[in-house]
């Protein structure tokens, strides 16, 4: 409750300052920096509303742990499967652990780096918006307050704030997208190429950014806004990183597409599109204010014809931002959406719309002809549209609505808290398995994150949904998981008879009662074993291989925190 009160209070303070001092923000750097500082504080506390490291991030952290302990970039020692899609993030969170010699440093690094990347997004939104507007009319574009507007909107984006402290790569990806867009605006083709390469190495959706950037450079060359060599420099900048990275991946993992991505792309296209559309529709409903902002901004851009070359180039960047947002949405639909809360896969979209919408308004304002009333009427000259307080009022209202999404939408803060609770419980279960079972024990589960990280490299973890298992991902049967509509793959015959786990964990955490039933896919060779978590009302049930059941139950029951209770 304290964090909620502080966050809402910061929004109110920011609203008062920006509304009351809008003219000063546009004319005095100190006021502008003060407002930007408040936006950064709002972003920080907005992130702190959400819980820290969530389960999915631990998949990458297990790869990091194994790398630091000398096993290489693998999920299980000796199994070279690319079960992650965020190589650049993996490198960044692993480096401090190498310096300090402690694998657990990666967890803290992921949290701190994620929060820092979100704050960086707020700053880049400010800079990018002002750069676009200033490039259209550098001699008279004295409205840098619009950058504060974009920064405020970015600070309020729930999909971005939710993953600041999550340990996931989402904030870094959004930061790289904005970095590439800033390089496009500045005409720095090589820098743009490097940025999109890093984006691809952080999230597969970076391919959309790279393609849109290439189209933008080629179109600019056709229209005479840049040279053909700029497109070549862009490709060289991207290739410097992508080519050796791809060669390394093919050498180590022997496949072009990451294992986790292959699993996600399983099943019929029509069904995946339907699931992806539902995912995007839910997002659009929650962020309908940003959608309206985008529609109004496009209308403003369409009202200006016959503009100067300088303005046309600035407009082309805004169109690029809108194109990136739309292309990203299409890509997420094609992937079938996602299961994580707060629309993680769509986190770049509201940020792009915030910057594009604000910049479009700025271009409209700075290219509007003056409309002074005739002197004979004796009417004072009207304040320019961009100077009026309607601009910050709208921006702060949109920011407030974003905070409402965080606090009120079941797919936002509430869902992230549930995810964190599940991760905490699975972490305890993972430590229990690690401390109770001998090295080399094979455990199967669909919880490939927190449980597997806590279990450590001594426990071999088989992912029944194929995200970190090469055979299941490429040879398994497509399967739709729950209400989220996400499609994975499975092959229980392979799991049970070839991987032969001695323990199977089928739950996503603790239960409030004893469960003695066995999933039919395990029923022939396994039996249920229920344990009460000491000092709590919780239970955990696992399936143990029947031929080793007595010995396994004794090992698991020996742990002081878990007591075996025979099923009646």
N, C-alpha and C positions, 0 to 999 in steps of 0.2 A: 504493500500500500504506500510506503514511503517513496519508493521509486516512481510509482504512478503519480503521486502528488507532485513530486519534483519535476517530472517530465511535463505534466500539464501546466505547472507553474512557469516553467521555462518558455513554453509556447505562449502563454499569456504575456510574459515580459517581452518576448520578441515581438509579439503583435503590437504592444503598446509602443515600443521603441520605433519599429519600422513605420507604423501609421503616423505617429506624432512627428517623426523626424525624417520623413521621406525626402523632402527637398534637400536637407543637409546631407543625407546619405548619398544623394546624387552629386553633391558639390564638394564635400569634404571627406578626404580619405580616412581621417580618424573615426568619423561616425560610421563610415562604410565598414571599416575593420571591426568596429565594436559590434555592429549588427551581424557580421560574418562570424565573429567569435561566439555570439549567442546561438547562431544556427549550428555551429560545431558542438556547443554544449548540449543543445537539444538532441542532436544526432547521437552523442555519446550516451545520454541517459535513455534515449529511445532504445538503443541497443542493449543497455543494461536491464531494461525491462524483461528481455528475453533470457532464457536460461543459457548457461554455457554448454560446452561441447555435447553435441547430440550424437546418437548412435552411428549414423552413416559416416561421419567424419572419421570414425575409428578404423574403417577399412584402410584408408590411406595411412593412418597412423600405425597400423600393424605392419604395412609395407615399410614404413620409416623405421620402425623398431627392428625389424629383421635386417634391414640394411645396416643399421648402426651396430648390430650384434654380429655382423660378419657373414650373414647368410645371403646377401644380395637383395635386389629389389623383387622380393617374392612374398607371397601370402603365406605359403607353407614352405619350409626349407626343402630345396631340391625340386620344387614344382614351379617352373618358369611360366607363369600365367599372368597376363596383364589385366588384372581385375580392377584397375583404377583408370580414370580418364583425365587425371589432373597432374601430369608429370611435373610441370613447373611449380605447382604448389607443393608437391612431394619434396622437391629439391629444397625449396625455401624453408619448410618446417624441419627438414632433416639437418641442415647445416649447423644450427646452434647446438644440436645434440652432439655433432662431431666435435665441436669446440669444447664442450663441457664433459664429453664422455658419458652422457646420461640420456638414454632413449626417452625417458619421460619428459625431458625438456621440450620435446616436439609438441606435446600437448599444450603447454603454456605458450609456446611460440605460435601455434595455430590460433589461439584465442587473441593474443596481443596483435598479431599481424592482421587478423580479420577485422578487428576493431579499427586499427589504423587505416586499413584499406577503405572502410566505409567513410571515415573522416576525409580521406584523400578524395573520394568521390564527391563529397560536398564541396571541397576546394576546387576540384576540376570542373564541376558544374558551374561554379562562379566564374572561373577563368574562361571556360569555353564559350559561355553565353556572351560575355563582354568582348571576347575576341571576334566572334562572328559579327556582332553589331558594329564594333569599331572598324572592322575591315570594310564595311559598306560605306562609311562616311567618317574617315579618321579626323577630318578637320572640324567636324561639328558634333561628333557622337559623344556627348557628355552625359550619358545616362547609365553610368556603371551600377546604379542601384538595381538594374535588372539582373545583374549577376547575383545579388543578394537574394532576389526572388527565386532564381533557379536553385541556389544553395538551400534555401528554406524548404522548397518543395522536395528536394533530394533528401534532406534530413528527415522528412516525414514519411518517406516510402517504407512501408511495412515489410515488403518482400526483401528489401536490402537490409534493414535494421535487424530483422529476425535472424540473419545469418552472420552478423558481425562477430559475435562471440561463440559461434557454433562450432568453430574448428573446420568448417567447410571452405572450399575455394571460391564460392560465389562472389564475395566482395572483391577479391583480386580480379576476377574475370570482368566485373563491371568497371573496375578501375582501368583495366587495360583497354576496354572498349572506349571509354572516354579519352584515354591517352591517345589512342589511334585517331579518334575524331579531332582532337586538338592538333595532331600532326597533319591531318588532311587540311584543316583550316589554315595552318601556317605554310602549307605547300612543301612540307618536309617529307618527301616520298620515302626515303630510306628509313627514317624514324617510324613512319607509318607502317612500313613493311615489317620492321622488327616488332612493333607493338602487336600487329595482328598475328605474327608467328607465335609470340608469347601467349596470346589469347587462345590460339588453337591448342597450344601445349598445356593450357589450363582447363579448357572445356571444349568438347567437340563442336559446340555451337559456334566457336570462333571461325569455322569455315564460312559461315554466313557473313560475318564481318569482313573476312578476307575477300570473298567474292564481290560483295557490295563495293568495297574499296577499289578493286580492280575495275569494275564497271564505271565508277566515278572518275577514275583517272583516264580511262579510255574515252569516255564521253567528253571529258574536259579537253582532251587532245583533239577530238573531232571538231569541237566548237571553238578551238583556239584559245582556251583558258589556260592550258598548260601544254607542254611538249610531249611527244611520244616517249622521249627519254625518261620522263617522270614515271610513266607506267613501268618502264624497264627497271628504273631504280627501286620502285616499290617492290617488284618481284625479286630483285636481288636482295633487298633488305629482309624479305620474308624467307627466301631460300637459304640464306646464310645459317639460319637456325633450323629450319624445317628439314633440310636435306640430311644433315648429319644425325639429327634426332630420329628421323625415319629409318635411316640405315641401322642405327643402334637398336631400335625397336625390332626390326626384322631379324637382326642378328640374335638378340636375346630371347624374344618371344615368338618369332617365326610367323607372325601374322600381321597384316596391315591394319586391320581394325581391332581396337581393344576388345578384350573378352567381355567386359561389362557392357559395351555398346552392342555387341552381337546379340547378347541375351535380350537386351531391350528391343531390338529390331525384329524379334521373332514374331511369328503369327501373320495372319492376313492383313494386308494394307488397309482394307476397308474398316475392319474392326479397330485397328490402331488409330485411324483418322477419327472415327466416332468417339473414341475415348479421349483423344487429344482435343477435339472440339469441345467436349464437355468440360475439360480442364480449363481451356481458354475462356469459355463462356462464364464459368464461375469467377474467374479472375476479372473479366470485363465488368461483371456486375459489382464486384467489390471496388473496382477502380473506375467506375463510370465517370467520376468527375475528371479524371485524367483523359478519358476518351473524349469527353466534351471539349476539354482544352485543346486536344489535338484537332478536332473538327473545326473549331473556331480558328485555330492557327492556320490550318490549310486554307480556309476561306480568306483570311487576311493575305496570305501569300498570293492567292489567285486574283486579288483585286489590283495588283500592281503589274502594269504592262509597260513595255518599252523603257525599262530601267537601264541605268548605266552598266558598263561592264563590271565595275567594282561591286555594285549591288547584286548583279546577276551571279557573280562568284559566291558572294555571301549567301544568297538564296539557295545556291546549289548545295551548300553544306547543310542547310536546314532540311532540304529535300533528302539529302543523304541520311540524316538522322531519322527522319520519318521512315525512309526506306529500310533502314536497319531495324527499326522497331517492328515494322510489318513483316519483314523477312524472318526475323527471330520468332515471331508468333507462328508463322507458317512452319518453320522448322520444328517447333515444339509440338505442333499439331501432328506433324508427320511422325514424330517419335512416340506419340500416344500419350503425351502429358507426363506427369510425375506423381509420385505418392507422398513426397515430403510436404509438410505444411507450408503455409504462407506463399505458395506458388513460387518456389525456389527457382525453377527453370526460367521463369519470366521476370526475374529481378531486374534485368537491364531495361525492360520496356518502359516502366513508368519514369525511370531516370531519363531515358532518351526523350520521352514525350515532354518531360518538364523542361529540359534544355531547349528542345526544338520549339515548343510552344512559346516560351519566353523570348527566345531569339527571334521568332517570327513576328511577335508583337513589336520587338525593338526595331526590326527592319521596317515594319509598317509605319512606326512612329517617326523614324529619322528620315524617311523618304516622303512623308506627308507634306504637301505644300502648305505654307503659312496661310491662315485664313483670318486676317485682321479685319475687324469691323470697320466700315467707313467712318472717317473722322467726323462727318456731319451728324452721325447718330450720337456722338458723345459717349460711346460705350467703351469701357476699358478693354484692353487687349486680354483675350482669354488665355488662361494658363495652358501650356501645351499638354496634350493628352497624356503623355508619358509622365508628366509631373503630378498629375492628379492622384489622389489617394485611392482611387478605385483599383489601381494595379496591386498595391500591397494587400488591400482588403481581400481581393480574390485569391491571391497567392496564399495568404495565411488561412483563409477558409479551407482551401484545398489541403493544406498541411494539417489543419485540424481534423478534417475528414479522414486523412490517412491515420492519424492517431486513434480515431474512432474505430477504424478497421482493426488496428492492433488490439485494442481493448475489448472490442465487442464481437468480432467475427470468430466463429468457432474454428476456422481453419488458420487462425493466426496465433495469438499468444497462448490461448488455451491448449491448442493442439501441440505447440512447441513444448509447453510444460509437461504434457503427457508423454511426449517423445523423450524428454529428458528423464522423467521418472522411470520409464522403461529402460533407458540406457543405464541409469544408476543400478537398477536391479540386475540387469544382465552383466554389468561389471562385477557385482558381487558373486554372481553365479560363475563367471569366468575364473575369478580368483579361487573359488571353491574347487572347481575342476582341476585347476593347475596345482593346487596344494594337496589334492587328494589322490590324483591319478599319476601313474608313472610316465616318464618321458616317452614320447612316441605313441601315446594313446590316441586313437582316432575318434573324433566326435563329429557328429553331423548336426547341422542346424541351419535355419534360414536367417538367423540373427548373426550376420557376418561381421558386425561392427564391434560394439563394446564388449560382448562376450569373448570374441576371438582375440581382441587386443589384450584383455585382462588374462586370458588363458596363456598367452605368451607362445613363443616358438616351440616349446617342448610339447605342446598339444597340437596335433594335426587336425585342422578344422575343415570339414567338407561342407561346401555350400550347396544345399539341395536345390537352390534356384539358379545355379550355374553362373553367378556373377564372377566368382573367383575360381571356377572349375572349368578347364578347357573342354573336356568332353561334353559335359552337360550343356554348356552354352552353345556349342556348335552342332551337337548331335541330339540334344534333348527335344522333348515335346513342348510346343508353346503353351503357356498357361497364363490365365488372367488372375491377378492377385487382388482379392477383396474388392471393395467399392471404388478404390482409386483408379481402377482400370489399367494399371500398369501391367505389362506383359513381360514375363520372364520365361525360362525354360526349366524343365525338370525331367529326371530319369531315375525313378526310385529303384528300379531293378539294378541299375548301375551302382547306385549308392549302397543299397543293402548287400548286394552279392559281390561287387568288385571292390568297393572301398571298405566295406565291412566295418563300419563304426561300431565300437563296443558300447557307446553311449549316444543317444539321440536327444536333443533338446528341441521340443516342439512348441514351446510357449515363448511369448515376448516379454517375460518377466515373471513375477510372482503371481499366485492366485490367492484368493481369500478362502479357499476351501480345498480339501483333498480331492485330487482327481486320479482315478484309477483306470480310466479307459485308455485303450491303445489305438492309435491311428491304424486303419486297416493295412496300410502299406508296410507297417512294421510288425503286424500282429503275428505272423508265422514264426519269426525269429527273436522277437523281443517281448519283454513284459514291463509293465509300469512299476516304477519305484517312487514313492512319495516321501518327501522330507519336510519337516517343519523348520522354518527359520527361527532360530532361538531369539527370544525376547520380542517377537512380533506376532501378529495374527496371520502371517503369510505362509504359504506353502510353495514348494517347487516340485514338479513332477518330471521325471526323465524316463526314457526308455532304455533299459539295459539289455545287452545281448544275453539271451536265456542261458546259453551254455556257461557264461561267466557271471551269471546274476548274483550268486551268493558272495563271491569274492568282491565284485564291484560294489555291492551294497555295503559290505563291511568297510571298504576303503572310503566310500563317500560318507558313511555314518560316523567314521572316526573323527571327522572334522568337528571341532567344538561348536560351530555355529549352526550345524544342520543335524537334525535327529530323524532317523528313519522311523516311519510309522507304517506298519503293514496294512495293506488294503484288505478290507473285510469282504 
